[in-house]
Amino acid sequence: MSDLDDLALQIRSRALPGSFSVIVSDIDGTITEDDRSLSLSAAKVIQEFSDKIPIVLASGNTLCFTRAIAKALRTNAPVIAENGGIVLEEHDGVPVINNSYLPEMREALAVLQEHFDFFVFDSYDRQTDIAFSKTFDIEKARHVISGFSNLSIVDAKYAAHLVGKNINKGTALKQIADMYGITPENIVVIGDSANDIEMFHAAGMSFVVANAPDYVKKEADIVLDEKFGDGFAQAVLALEKAGALKLKL
């Protein structure tokens, strides 16, 4: 029996036929390779399935980056950017932006800069969180800003993010469910990092690619055998084989 058959059996034991009508996937480390180049195997599967089922890209990256990737892959679906701070229903539509924590984040950033040396990413493009290089101990940084009770620091593997505590990919996933008139249980997610954990918990089923840290793997329903984009492709193809996707004819 092939690995795909084994995975399909695991899925059938957990999900009813046609359970999932939306796929939500992280970008960096999930549909990209280790060097952050786009995975050809993931791109092929996305383009094969995008007319059959919505494939929502959910990233810690900026809206302009996330929307550009979605457009290039022809997902024809909403996108989630900045760890859930921005949700875009249509690629050329008006985004829903939650930037209520940004003033407090700027204060916390100034405090961090007094204690650590790091680089702030995308400072002109970011609208709802602050991303910076991981050149110091994240736990120490969390202690330094512990007085900012509304904020947290998320380790997104390629960068650290200052975020509002009730803004994450899981809350954004619930917005996506509302957009489609479904429940979060009708959504399947694929990811690789700590900033994917909330959407693992919110969705009906979650997959984590093999390159994810062990503590992230423990939070997902199924750990894939394959890494990076090959893992994403493995999950989608196994879901199809298991009959768990509600595909358009």
DRENTITI-902094 format. One record per residue (C-alpha): x, y, z. Coordinates in steps of 0.02 Angstrom, whole numbers, plus 50000, padded with zeros to 5 digits. Example, Ala and Ser with C-alpha at 12.3 -4.5 7.8 and 13.67 -1.06 7.14 Angstrom:
<atoms>
506154977550390 506844994750357 
</atoms>
This chain:
<atoms>
500005000050000 500685017249954 500985031550077 499535040849996 498385025950027 498935025050209 498605043650232 496905042350148 496445028650271 496935039950417 495835053750345 494345042050320 494465036950503 494285055150555 493145063250425 491525059750334 491445060350143 491365078150079 491765085250251 492855099550192 492315113150072 493795125050098 495675122150113 496715134850209 498605134050193 500095143350263 501365149550135 503165150150199 503775132750243 502155124650184 501985128549998 503785134749984 505445125749998 506725128550137 507485143150040 505735150950027 505615147749840 503895142049783 503695123149780 503295117049605 502345101949673 501265113149783 500965125449641 500425111249525 499165104649652 498485122049691 498195125849508 497415108649481 496195110649626 495845129349632 494345127949515 493635113549618 493815120149795 494315136849873 496145136849928 496425151150051 498225156550082 498575161850262 500215170450299 501145180650427 501785190750280 501075207150216 499475208850115 500385214049956 501495198549964 500085186450008 498915193449876 500295192649743 500625174249780 498765170549777 498555179449611 500055170749534 499365153849587 497595158349528 496805152949692 495255163649662 494935163449850 495105175050000 496785177650083 497345179850264 498855191150294 499865197450443 499405182550553 497545185950540 497605204850557 497025206750377 495715196550285 495365199750101 493795191950028 494215195549845 495945198249770 495495215649709 494255219449847 494365229950005 495265221250149 494585219750325 495985226750434 496135225550623 497505237850672 496825242350844 498385236250933 499655245250824 499955260350939 500325248751085 501435238050974 502485253150930 502745256751115 503245238551145 504415239050995 505325254151071 505555244351232 506245229251138 507455240351043 508165246351209 508625228451255 509005219451091 509815222450922 508695217050777 508005222150608 506185227050580 505445219450421 504215227650300 504015243050407 503175252850267 501985238950214 501375231450377 499705237550442 499215226550591 500775218750668 502655221350678 503895208450612 505725207850657 507265196750641 507535182850768 509265188150827 508915185951012 508035174551137 506155175651106 505735170451284 506805184651353 505915196651235 504225190651297 504775193951475 505375211551430 503665216451361 502635206651488 501865223051546 500985224651378 499565212951423 498655214651256 500165209351153 501155193551122 502665188351020 502405174250895 503845164150823 503415161750639 505045152650598 505695165350472 505305180350583 504575185150751 502975195250760 502215207150886 500355203550877 498745207450968 498295192851083 496575189951007 497165191850826 497805176050744 497535164450597 496215154950696 495085169950719 495345174350535 494865156550487 493195159250573 492955174850467 493305164350312 492005151650369 490725165750387 491145171950211 490715154850139 489215151850252 490005136350330 490685131550501 492555130650541 492335111650551 492085111950362 493835118950337 495445108750326 497115117450360 498945114050321 500405122850406 502125121750483 502415135050617 501865141550786 500785154950704 499755140950625 499265132750789 497685143050820 497005138450650 497445120050681 496315120950833 494925130450745 494785119450591 493905102950564 495555094250522 497365099950524 498945093850439 500735098750479 502155096250355 503665085750408 504855100650422 503855108250565 504595108950742 504045094650857 503045106250971 502015111850820 501765094050759 500945089850926 499585102650892 499005095650724 497865080750689 499005072650560 500895074150535 501365072150352 502825061550291 503385074450164 504205091350195 503755108650130 502745109349968 502825090649942 501935088850109 500575101050055 500335091249893 500285074849990 498905081350104 497785087849965 497975072349856 497615060950005 496085071250051 495445069049873 495825050349878 494895048850043 493375057749970 493465070550110 493435085949997 491815093549934 492395096849756 491455106549622 491055096249469 
</atoms>
